[in-house]
Amino acid sequence: MRESFIREEMRIQVNKNLMWLFLLIAVAACGKKDEKIADSLEDPFTWVFRSGTEGYACHRVVALVVTGEGTLLAFSEGRVLSCSDETDTDIVMKRSTDGGVSWSPLMVIENDGPNPCKDPCPVVLPNGRILLVYSWNESIPSEDDRTTREVYLTYSDDDGLTWAESRNITNMVYPGDRGWSGTGPGHGIVKERDPYRGRIVVAARHNPPGPGMSRGHLICSDDNGETWFSGAIALRDRTSESAVVELSDGSIMLNSRNGIDGQPYRVVSISSDGGDSFDKTFLDIDLIEPNGCQGSILNHSFIQTTGKSNIIFSNPHHTVERVNGTLKWSEDDGETWTKKFMYSNPYPAYSGYSDIAIINGKDIAVLFEAGPSYIKGMRHEGVAFRIVTPGQFESIKK
C-alpha cells in the first residue's frame, strides 16, 4: 500500500509540475504579447507613470502645465490599491526639464493616508508661482457612498521642486447647500483679457440642492489665489468633469462631460462676463465622447487676420469606449472644428483622461491615460506623454 501511495503522490506531483509548466508558458506568451503592445505604445510615446510601479497599483486622472521656466509638470492620481475611484489616493507629480524626453523620480505632493486626495488642477501664474487646487474626502466604502468633498490649495514658488502646506478653501468656493463636489480635473487658466484680466479660473462641478444632478461650474480668484469665490454654473444638469479656456474676446468657455444617456456629445457653456454667469449652454455635436469621459481644452494662439483664437480640444474620439485619443483644432474660438490628429494608438488601444499644454511656443504636449485595450474596470497601463506639431494635423472631412 505504501508503494501505491508513493506512486500516487508521484503522479500528483508530476501533474502539478505539468500544470505549472503550462501556466508559465501561457504567462510568458501573454507577457510577450503584452510586451509587444506596450512597446508599440512607447513609440512615439514616453511613459511618465506606470501602473503597478513606484508604490501605486494604478495611475489615473492627469494634469499638465508648463512653468515659467519651461519645465513640464505632470500630475496624476496615484491610486495605492486599485483603479477604484474611491481608494487610497495620492496626488503625485514628475518634472521634465528637457521637453518630456526624461522625467524626474516620482514626487508625492499630497498624501493623507487612506483619505483620497484627487482631481489635480494646476495653474501657472504670471509671477511664476504654481497653484494646485485639488479635491479631498474621507475614505469611504464605495462610490455609492460618496460624501461632500472639500477643496484644498497648495503652491510652489521654486518651479515645482517643493510645495507649501495645503489649506482648505472649501467655504470660499461653494455654499453649504451644495452636495458632492469636485475640481477639474486638468489645468486652470489666468485670464489674459478683460473683463477681469488676471482672474484665475478653475473648472469644477457639484450636485445642486433639490432634484438636480451634477452641474459644472467655475471657481475663481482675483488676488492671485489668496481668496476664492464660486462663479458661473452651467445651465444644464448632468454636466460633470469640465475644462476651461479663454476665447479671443475675453469670454470663458467651459467644456463639460455629458452624463445624459444617448447624448454622446460634449456640453459647452459660454460666459461673456468673465466667469460670473453663463449666457448659454449647448451641445457641441462635433465633439463626440464615450458618453462620459473627461476632456481638455487649450487656447493655442491668436489669429491676427481674423481676430479669433486657435483652440485645441482633447478627448477619446468614440461614442462608446475610451479609445482613439484625438486632438481637434478650431480656428474660430471653438465654433467649428476643422483639423484633427489621433495621438493614441488606434482601436482597441485604451486612451482615457488627458491634459494638454503648449510647448516650444507652438507644439502641443499631451499627457494621457493609455493601455493596450479598453476593458472597463481593469487596471490601466499607465500615463503616457507625447508631443504633436501643428503640421501633423489633417483636415476633417465633412
C-alpha positions as CSV (number, residue, x, y, z in Angstrom):
1,M,0.0,0.0,0.0
2,R,2.9,2.3,0.8
3,E,4.3,1.8,-2.8
4,S,0.9,2.5,-4.2
5,F,0.7,5.6,-2.1
6,I,4.1,6.8,-3.2
7,R,3.2,6.2,-6.9
8,E,0.0,8.2,-6.5
9,E,1.9,11.0,-4.8
10,M,4.5,11.0,-7.6
11,R,1.7,11.1,-10.2
12,I,0.0,14.1,-8.4
13,Q,3.3,15.9,-8.2
14,V,4.1,15.3,-11.9
15,N,0.6,16.6,-12.8
16,K,1.2,19.7,-10.6
17,N,4.6,20.3,-12.3
18,L,3.0,20.0,-15.7
19,M,0.2,22.4,-14.7
20,W,2.7,25.0,-13.5
21,L,4.8,24.4,-16.7
22,F,1.7,25.1,-18.9
23,L,0.9,28.2,-16.8
24,L,4.4,29.5,-17.1
25,I,4.3,29.0,-20.9
26,A,0.9,30.7,-21.1
27,V,2.0,33.7,-18.9
28,A,5.2,34.0,-21.0
29,A,3.2,34.0,-24.2
30,C,0.8,36.6,-22.8
31,G,3.7,38.6,-21.5
32,K,5.3,38.7,-24.9
33,K,2.0,39.8,-26.4
34,D,1.5,42.5,-23.8
35,E,5.2,43.5,-24.1
36,K,4.8,43.9,-27.8
37,I,1.7,46.0,-27.4
38,A,3.4,48.0,-24.7
39,D,6.5,48.6,-26.8
40,S,4.2,49.8,-29.6
41,L,2.8,52.4,-27.2
42,E,6.2,53.7,-26.4
43,D,7.0,54.9,-29.9
44,P,6.5,57.8,-30.2
45,F,5.3,57.9,-26.6
46,T,7.1,58.3,-23.4
47,W,5.7,56.6,-20.3
48,V,5.5,59.0,-17.3
49,F,3.7,56.9,-14.8
50,R,3.3,53.1,-15.0
51,S,0.6,51.4,-13.0
52,G,2.0,48.8,-10.6
53,T,5.2,50.7,-10.1
54,E,6.6,53.2,-7.6
55,G,4.2,52.1,-4.9
56,Y,0.9,52.6,-6.8
57,A,-1.4,49.9,-8.3
58,C,-2.9,52.4,-10.7
59,H,-2.3,55.9,-12.2
60,R,-5.3,57.9,-13.4
61,V,-6.7,61.4,-13.8
62,V,-3.9,63.6,-15.1
63,A,-3.0,67.3,-15.4
64,L,-0.2,69.0,-17.3
65,V,1.4,72.5,-17.2
66,V,4.5,74.3,-18.5
67,T,6.1,76.5,-15.9
68,G,7.5,80.0,-16.4
69,E,10.9,78.3,-16.6
70,G,9.8,76.0,-19.3
71,T,9.6,72.9,-17.1
72,L,6.9,70.3,-17.7
73,L,4.9,69.3,-14.6
74,A,2.9,66.1,-15.0
75,F,0.4,65.3,-12.3
76,S,-1.5,62.1,-11.7
77,E,-3.7,60.4,-9.1
78,G,-1.6,57.6,-7.6
79,R,-4.1,55.0,-6.5
80,V,-2.4,52.7,-4.0
81,L,-4.6,49.6,-4.0
82,S,-6.6,49.5,-7.2
83,C,-8.1,51.7,-10.0
84,S,-11.2,52.3,-8.0
85,D,-12.4,55.9,-7.8
86,E,-12.8,55.6,-4.0
87,T,-9.5,54.1,-2.8
88,D,-6.4,55.4,-1.0
89,T,-5.2,58.0,-3.5
90,D,-2.3,60.5,-3.5
91,I,-1.5,63.3,-5.8
92,V,1.8,62.6,-7.4
93,M,4.0,64.6,-9.9
94,K,7.0,64.3,-12.1
95,R,9.1,67.1,-13.7
96,S,10.8,67.3,-17.0
97,T,13.4,69.9,-17.9
98,D,14.2,68.6,-21.3
99,G,10.8,68.9,-23.1
100,G,9.5,65.5,-22.0
101,V,12.5,63.4,-23.1
102,S,13.2,62.3,-19.5
103,W,11.3,62.7,-16.2
104,S,12.3,63.1,-12.6
105,P,11.6,60.5,-9.9
106,L,8.0,60.5,-8.6
107,M,7.2,63.2,-6.1
108,V,4.2,62.8,-3.7
109,I,2.6,66.2,-3.5
110,E,-0.4,65.2,-1.2
111,N,-0.9,62.1,0.9
112,D,-3.5,61.9,3.6
113,G,-3.3,58.2,4.5
114,P,-6.4,56.3,3.3
115,N,-8.3,59.6,2.6
116,P,-8.3,60.3,-1.2
117,C,-6.5,63.4,-2.5
118,K,-7.5,63.8,-6.1
119,D,-8.6,65.8,-9.1
120,P,-5.4,67.9,-9.6
121,C,-5.9,71.3,-11.1
122,P,-2.6,73.2,-11.6
123,V,-2.4,76.9,-12.6
124,V,0.8,78.8,-13.6
125,L,0.6,82.4,-12.5
126,P,2.4,85.2,-14.4
127,N,4.7,85.8,-11.4
128,G,6.0,82.2,-11.6
129,R,4.0,80.7,-8.7
130,I,2.3,77.4,-9.5
131,L,-1.0,76.8,-7.7
132,L,-2.5,73.4,-7.3
133,V,-6.2,73.1,-6.5
134,Y,-7.5,69.6,-5.6
135,S,-10.3,67.7,-4.0
136,W,-10.3,65.7,-0.8
137,N,-12.7,63.5,1.0
138,E,-12.7,61.0,3.8
139,S,-12.1,57.3,3.0
140,I,-15.5,55.8,2.1
141,P,-16.5,52.2,1.4
142,S,-17.7,52.6,-2.2
143,E,-18.6,55.0,-5.0
144,D,-22.2,54.8,-3.9
145,D,-21.3,56.3,-0.5
146,R,-19.8,59.5,-1.9
147,T,-20.0,62.4,0.5
148,T,-19.3,66.1,0.1
149,R,-15.7,66.7,-1.0
150,E,-13.6,69.5,0.3
151,V,-11.3,71.7,-1.8
152,Y,-7.7,72.4,-0.9
153,L,-4.9,74.6,-2.3
154,T,-1.2,74.4,-2.3
155,Y,1.5,76.2,-4.2
156,S,5.1,76.1,-5.3
157,D,7.5,79.1,-5.7
158,D,10.5,77.1,-6.9
159,D,9.4,75.6,-10.2
160,G,7.6,72.6,-8.6
161,L,10.5,71.4,-6.5
162,T,8.8,72.0,-3.2
163,W,5.2,72.7,-2.2
164,A,3.6,74.7,0.7
165,E,1.4,73.1,3.3
166,S,-2.2,72.9,1.9
167,R,-5.0,75.0,3.1
168,N,-8.7,74.3,3.0
169,I,-10.7,76.8,0.8
170,T,-14.0,74.9,0.7
171,N,-16.0,77.5,2.5
172,M,-15.0,80.1,-0.1
173,V,-15.8,78.1,-3.3
174,Y,-19.2,76.6,-2.7
175,P,-22.2,77.3,-0.5
176,G,-23.2,74.8,2.2
177,D,-26.3,73.7,0.3
178,R,-24.3,72.1,-2.5
179,G,-23.7,68.4,-2.3
180,W,-20.9,66.2,-3.6
181,S,-18.3,68.4,-5.3
182,G,-15.1,68.0,-7.3
183,T,-12.4,70.1,-9.1
184,G,-11.5,69.8,-12.8
185,P,-9.5,67.7,-13.3
186,G,-6.9,69.4,-15.5
187,H,-5.2,72.7,-15.8
188,G,-6.8,76.0,-14.9
189,I,-6.2,79.4,-16.5
190,V,-5.3,83.0,-15.8
191,K,-7.4,85.4,-17.9
192,E,-5.3,87.5,-20.3
193,R,-8.1,89.8,-21.5
194,D,-10.8,91.9,-20.0
195,P,-13.2,91.6,-18.3
196,Y,-11.3,90.7,-15.2
197,R,-7.9,90.4,-16.7
198,G,-5.7,88.4,-14.3
199,R,-8.6,86.4,-12.8
200,I,-7.7,82.8,-12.0
201,V,-10.4,80.4,-13.3
202,V,-10.6,76.7,-12.4
203,A,-13.3,74.3,-13.6
204,A,-15.3,72.4,-11.0
205,R,-18.6,70.5,-10.6
206,H,-21.2,69.9,-7.8
207,N,-24.5,68.3,-7.0
208,P,-27.1,71.1,-6.6
209,P,-29.8,71.0,-3.9
210,G,-33.1,69.5,-4.8
211,P,-33.7,67.1,-7.7
212,G,-30.9,68.3,-10.0
213,M,-28.0,66.1,-10.8
214,S,-24.4,67.4,-11.2
215,R,-23.6,70.7,-12.7
216,G,-20.3,72.1,-13.9
217,H,-19.3,75.4,-12.5
218,L,-16.3,77.8,-12.1
219,I,-14.2,78.8,-9.1
220,C,-12.3,82.0,-9.3
221,S,-9.7,84.2,-7.6
222,D,-9.0,87.9,-8.3
223,D,-6.0,88.2,-5.9
224,N,-3.5,85.5,-7.1
225,G,-5.2,82.7,-5.2
226,E,-5.4,84.3,-1.7
227,T,-9.2,84.3,-1.7
228,W,-11.7,82.4,-3.9
229,F,-15.3,82.5,-4.9
230,S,-17.8,80.4,-6.7
231,G,-18.6,81.6,-10.2
232,A,-20.8,80.7,-13.1
233,I,-22.9,77.5,-13.0
234,A,-23.8,75.6,-16.2
235,L,-27.4,75.8,-17.3
236,R,-27.8,72.1,-17.7
237,D,-28.0,69.1,-15.4
238,R,-25.5,66.2,-15.6
239,T,-22.6,68.4,-16.7
240,S,-19.7,66.9,-14.9
241,E,-15.9,67.0,-15.2
242,S,-15.0,70.1,-17.0
243,A,-12.2,72.1,-18.6
244,V,-12.0,75.8,-19.1
245,V,-10.5,78.1,-21.8
246,E,-10.5,81.8,-22.6
247,L,-11.6,82.9,-26.0
248,S,-10.3,85.8,-28.2
249,D,-12.9,88.3,-26.9
250,G,-12.3,87.6,-23.2
251,S,-15.2,85.2,-22.9
252,I,-14.8,82.0,-21.0
253,M,-15.8,78.6,-22.4
254,L,-16.5,75.7,-20.0
255,N,-16.3,72.3,-21.9
256,S,-18.1,69.6,-19.9
257,R,-18.5,65.9,-19.7
258,N,-22.1,64.9,-20.5
259,G,-23.9,62.5,-18.3
260,I,-27.2,62.1,-20.2
261,D,-27.7,58.7,-21.8
262,G,-28.0,58.8,-25.6
263,Q,-26.2,62.1,-25.9
264,P,-22.5,61.3,-26.6
265,Y,-21.5,64.9,-27.1
266,R,-19.7,67.5,-25.1
267,V,-21.6,70.3,-23.4
268,V,-20.3,73.8,-23.9
269,S,-21.1,76.9,-21.7
270,I,-20.1,80.4,-22.6
271,S,-19.6,83.3,-20.1
272,S,-19.2,86.9,-21.5
273,D,-18.8,88.5,-18.1
274,G,-15.6,86.9,-17.1
275,G,-17.0,83.9,-15.4
276,D,-19.6,85.4,-13.1
277,S,-22.5,83.8,-15.1
278,F,-23.1,81.8,-18.2
279,D,-25.1,83.3,-21.1
280,K,-25.8,79.9,-22.8
281,T,-25.2,76.2,-22.5
282,F,-25.4,73.9,-25.6
283,L,-24.3,70.5,-27.1
284,D,-21.4,70.5,-29.5
285,I,-22.2,67.6,-31.7
286,D,-18.8,67.8,-33.4
287,L,-17.1,66.8,-30.2
288,I,-18.2,63.3,-29.5
289,E,-17.4,61.4,-26.4
290,P,-18.0,57.9,-25.0
291,N,-21.0,59.2,-23.0
292,G,-18.9,60.1,-20.0
293,C,-15.2,60.9,-20.0
294,Q,-13.1,63.9,-19.1
295,G,-11.6,66.1,-21.8
296,S,-9.1,69.0,-22.0
297,I,-9.1,72.3,-23.9
298,L,-6.5,74.9,-24.6
299,N,-6.1,78.3,-26.3
300,H,-3.2,77.7,-28.7
301,S,-2.8,81.1,-30.4
302,F,-4.4,84.3,-31.6
303,I,-5.0,84.8,-35.3
304,Q,-4.4,88.5,-36.2
305,T,-6.1,88.3,-39.5
306,T,-9.4,87.1,-38.2
307,G,-9.4,88.3,-34.6
308,K,-10.2,84.7,-33.4
309,S,-8.2,82.1,-31.5
310,N,-7.0,78.7,-32.4
311,I,-8.5,76.3,-29.8
312,I,-7.3,72.8,-29.2
313,F,-9.5,70.1,-27.7
314,S,-8.5,66.6,-26.5
315,N,-10.6,63.5,-25.6
316,P,-11.4,59.9,-26.7
317,H,-13.0,60.2,-30.1
318,H,-15.6,57.5,-29.8
319,T,-19.2,57.3,-28.7
320,V,-18.9,54.1,-26.7
321,E,-15.4,53.3,-25.5
322,R,-12.5,55.2,-24.2
323,V,-10.3,54.8,-27.3
324,N,-8.9,56.9,-30.1
325,G,-7.5,59.8,-28.1
326,T,-7.7,62.7,-30.5
327,L,-6.8,66.4,-30.7
328,K,-9.2,68.7,-32.6
329,W,-8.3,72.1,-33.9
330,S,-10.6,75.1,-34.2
331,E,-9.7,78.4,-36.0
332,D,-12.7,80.3,-34.7
333,D,-12.8,80.1,-30.9
334,G,-14.4,76.6,-30.9
335,E,-17.4,77.4,-33.1
336,T,-16.2,74.8,-35.7
337,W,-13.5,72.1,-35.7
338,T,-11.5,71.9,-38.9
339,K,-8.5,69.7,-38.2
340,K,-7.7,66.6,-36.1
341,F,-4.9,64.3,-35.0
342,M,-5.1,61.0,-33.2
343,Y,-2.3,60.8,-30.6
344,S,-3.1,57.4,-29.2
345,N,-2.7,54.0,-30.9
346,P,-5.8,53.1,-32.9
347,Y,-8.7,51.0,-31.7
348,P,-8.8,48.9,-29.5
349,A,-5.9,50.7,-27.6
350,Y,-7.2,52.5,-24.5
351,S,-6.9,56.3,-24.1
352,G,-8.8,58.0,-21.4
353,Y,-8.4,61.2,-19.4
354,S,-5.9,63.7,-20.9
355,D,-4.5,67.2,-20.5
356,I,-2.7,69.4,-23.0
357,A,-0.2,72.3,-22.9
358,I,1.8,74.4,-25.3
359,I,5.5,73.6,-25.6
360,N,8.2,75.2,-27.7
361,G,5.8,78.1,-28.4
362,K,3.6,76.1,-30.9
363,D,3.7,72.4,-30.3
364,I,1.0,70.6,-28.2
365,A,2.2,68.4,-25.3
366,V,-0.3,65.6,-24.5
367,L,-0.4,63.7,-21.2
368,F,-3.0,60.9,-21.3
369,E,-4.1,57.6,-19.8
370,A,-3.0,54.7,-22.0
371,G,-3.1,51.0,-22.3
372,P,-3.3,48.1,-24.8
373,S,-7.1,47.9,-24.8
374,Y,-10.2,49.4,-23.1
375,I,-11.7,47.0,-20.6
376,K,-13.9,48.8,-18.1
377,G,-12.8,48.4,-14.5
378,M,-9.5,46.8,-15.4
379,R,-6.1,48.3,-14.4
380,H,-4.8,50.8,-17.0
381,E,-1.2,50.5,-18.3
382,G,-0.3,54.0,-17.1
383,V,0.1,57.6,-18.2
384,A,1.9,58.4,-21.4
385,F,3.3,61.6,-23.0
386,R,3.9,62.8,-26.5
387,I,4.4,66.0,-28.5
388,V,2.3,66.8,-31.5
389,T,3.2,69.5,-34.0
390,P,0.6,71.7,-35.8
391,G,1.8,70.2,-39.1
392,Q,0.7,66.7,-38.1
393,F,-3.0,67.7,-38.0
394,E,-5.1,66.8,-41.0
395,S,-8.3,68.3,-42.3
396,I,-11.7,67.0,-41.0
397,K,-13.8,65.9,-43.9
398,K,-17.4,66.9,-43.6
